Amino acid sequence: MAAKYAKQDAGRSSSRENIAFVRQMLAELRQVAEKEKADMLCYLIEMAYVEAGDLQARM
């Protein structure tokens, strides 16, 4: 039974790390898009960044 919970915790940890990675990549992509003055792309990336933050908060 303890192994089951350990596996679930490991899965959550992995999910948290994945979302954190995606969020970091989105932040970097937004910087690139800003340099290119791609306003709509910046907006869309920002929305994805906010969504990733919301997901992190719920985990």
C-alpha positions as a printed Julia matrix, in Angstrom:
59×3 Matrix{Float64}:
  0.0    0.0     0.0
  2.82   2.42    0.83
  4.4    1.74   -2.57
  1.17   2.84   -4.27
  1.27   6.21   -2.5
  4.98   6.61   -3.2
  4.31   6.01   -6.9
  1.49   8.61   -6.89
  3.75  11.15   -5.16
  6.49  10.47   -7.71
  3.97  11.01  -10.51
  2.85  14.32   -9.03
  6.44  15.42   -8.6
  7.18  14.54  -12.21
  4.08  16.43  -13.37
  5.09  19.48  -11.32
  8.55  19.4   -12.83
  7.13  19.08  -16.34
  4.79  22.04  -15.88
  7.61  24.08  -14.34
  9.76  23.25  -17.37
  7.01  24.26  -19.81
  6.46  27.51  -17.9
 10.17  28.34  -18.01
 10.33  27.63  -21.75
  7.3   29.86  -22.31
  9.04  32.68  -20.45
 12.06  32.32  -22.71
  9.9   32.15  -25.84
  8.12  35.31  -24.79
 11.44  37.14  -24.57
 12.28  36.06  -28.11
  8.84  37.1   -29.37
  9.19  40.5   -27.65
 12.52  41.12  -29.39
 10.79  40.39  -32.7
  7.92  42.74  -31.78
  5.43  39.91  -32.35
  2.63  41.32  -30.21
  0.0   38.66  -30.88
  2.51  35.89  -30.31
  3.57  37.54  -27.03
 -0.06  37.64  -25.96
 -0.68  33.98  -26.77
  2.53  32.86  -25.06
  1.6   34.96  -22.02
 -1.8   33.26  -21.83
 -0.1   29.85  -21.94
  2.35  31.03  -19.25
 -0.53  32.1   -17.0
 -2.29  28.77  -17.58
  0.88  26.88  -16.64
  1.08  28.95  -13.45
 -2.54  28.11  -12.64
 -1.78  24.41  -13.14
  1.21  24.66  -10.81
 -0.93  26.31   -8.15
 -3.46  23.47   -8.29
 -0.85  20.71   -7.9
